[in-house]
Amino acid sequence: MTSVRTPFVAEEHGFRFVNRFDFSFRFRLPFTGPIDLGHVVYGLCGGMCFAALDYFHAGRAIPNPIRREDLSPRYLRYLWDRQLDSLNLPVIPRVMEWMLLEDAMIGELTAYREIPRVCGRLHQGLPTVVALIRVQGLEGPTKNHQVLATGYDLDVAAQQFTLHVYDPNHPGQSPTLTFNLSQPWCGLHPMQSTGEPLRGFFVIAYAPSSPPQAEAERAAEGAALLA
């Protein structure tokens, strides 16, 4: 059994509020009609993963109200901007492309290309954002998702791969994604521990951004300047 963990701990470094937001931005894609960019991958899950990584790499505590309603408009704008960053080309077209693939092809791509990619980054101690493909066909693109991989287990004897993640839909938890690697060309029989459907995943590129200061941080900094 091979086990690898990064220093990112979902319960400590993830947001405590659940991924549910009210604002949206609509546009159109060929063949699918109107798409709500604010809900392409369950609200702002990509923005929350990117933001959590921003604070993690900056070595700063994440602002963590329990209720989303307690976030300031300034902070909501930051999450929205990071959501757009998480969906930069080629993420959305790639999500649509993978939705059209059969399970066997997604199984091979996930097993032979994406699992080695995520493992390589996790071995370097780098938590990694991945896009989860949950549906097949062009209907329901909003049911796909983004999570942050924080570690993995590989049971060679059982040919089972388990990915540990921070999932913005499940604050305070550490869900897992499991894949059977015995016959990827026949599918991976993937499962998420929290029960959502799963077909496969691919790695999303991330670049750090300077996170905004919380109100308490700005107050402390102002007091220090006046001292």
N, C-alpha and C positions, 0 to 999 in steps of 0.2 A: 504494500500500500504506500503510495506516494501522497503526502499531504503538504500543501503550500498555502500559507496565509500572508497577506500583506498587513501592514499596521492599521489599515482602515477597518474600524469596527462599526458596523451598521448602527448599533444602539448608541454609540458615542458620537460618531462623526456624521450620521445621517440626520435629516430633519425629523422632528417629532410630529409635525402636522401631516395629514394625509393629502395626497395629490388630487385635490378637487378645486377647480377654479371656474369662475363665471364668465370671464371675458373671452373673446374669440377673434379670429381673423380668417375671412373666407376667401378662397380662390378656386380656380377650376383646373382640373387635370384632364388630358385626353382620355376618353372612354369611361371615366368615372363620374364626371359632372362636378358639382360643388364639393369642396373639401374644406373643413374647418381646421386651419393650421393649429389652432389652440388645442385641438383634440386629436391630432393625427396619431399620436402615440400616448393616449390616456392623459390629456391635460398637459401639464408641464413636467412630465417625468424626466425628459432629457435635460430640461433646464435645471431641475432639482439635482440630478446626478452631476451635471457640470458644476453647479454652484457648490455642492458638497465637496467636490474635488478641488475647487478653487480654494476653499478654506483649509482643506487638508494639506495642500501643497504650500499654502502660505503659513502654516503652523499656527493658525488662529482658531479659536473656538467658534463654532457655528452659531449664529443667532437662532434660538430655538423656542419660539412660542409654541404652545400646544395647539392653538387654533390658528388656521390660516387667516381668519378675519383680523387677527392682531398684527399682521404684517403691514408696514407702511406702504403707501403708493410707490415711493421710491424703490423699496425693496421688491415689490411686485414687478416693477419695470425691469429690474436687474434679472429676475428669474425669467421674465418673458424674453429679454435679449439673449440669455443663455439658451433658452429653448430654440430660438431661431438659429443660434450657432450650432446646436446639436443636430439640426435638420439641414445643414448646408449640403449642397451637392457633394457627392452623389447619393446622399442618404435616402431621400424620398423616392427617386427613381429606382434605387436598389431595393427598397422595401416592396415597391409595386412589382418589380421583376421577380423577387423571391416568392411573392404571393401566388404567382402563376406557375411556379415549379411544382412538380410532383414530389411526394415525400422522399422517394429514393434519391432524387437529385439533391434536395435540401440536406438529406442525411449525409451524402458524400461530401458536399461542400462544407458542411459544419464539421464533420469528422476529420477530413484531410487538410482543410485550410484554416478554418476559424478556430477550432480547438487548439491546434499548435500555436496560432497567433496569440490567443488569450493566455495560454500557459507561459509562453515566452515572456510576456509582459508581467504576469504575476510573479514569475521567478525573479524578476528585477525589482519586486516590491511595488509595482505600479498598478493600483486599482484601475480597471478598464471598463469603459462604457460599452455595452453591447445592445444591439437591436434584436428583440425577440419577435419572430414571425409566428403568429398564432392562427391565422386564417388562410384559406386557400381560395383563389379566385379574386376578382377585382372588387367584390362587394365587401364592405366592412373593414376598410383600411384603418379606421380609428381603433380597432381592437388590437392592433399591434402595440408594441410597448418598448420602453428602454429601461434598463437596469444597470447597476454598477457591480461588476464582478470583483470580489475581494479576496478570493482564494479558491482552491480546488482540491479534490481528492481523486486519485486514480487507482482503482483496484484492478490490477492487471489480470489476476486470476479470474475474477468475475467479468472482466472486460466492461466495467462500469465507470463512467466519468461523472463526477458530481461537482457542479459549480456553485459556490457560495456567493450570494449577492445581497446588495442593498437595493430594496425595491421601494420607491416612493409611495406605492399603493399600500404598503404594509409597514408603517413607521414602528420602530421599536422591536422589529423582528429581523431575523436573518434567514430568509427563505433559501431553498436550494433548488437547482435544476439538475436532473439526472438524465443520462444518456447511455444507452446500451451500444457499445462499440463493436459487438461481435460480427455484425453484418451491415455496415453502413449503407450499402447499395440496396438494402431492403428496408431502410428506415432505421431511426435511432430509438424509437419508442420513448420519446422524451416526456418528462413530467416535471411540473413545478409543484413544490411541496404545499403551496397554498391553493392548489386546485385549478388554476387557470389552464386553458389549453396551450400547447406548445408544439411547434414543428421544428424549429432550429433557430440559429442566431448567427449574426455577424458582428465583427468589431467595428466600432465607430471611432474615428479620429477625434482626439481631444487636444486642445491647446489651452494652457492656463490663462486666466484673466484675473485681474486684481479685484477681489470682492469688496463690496462697500462696507464701511464701518457701521456697526450697530450704534444705536443712540447712546448706550452706556459707554462705548469706546470713545465716541466723539466728545462726550461730556468729560471723561477722564483726561483726554488729551487737552481739552480747553483749560481744565483746572491746572494741569501741569504747566501750561504756558503762562498762566497768571501767577503761579507760585513764585 
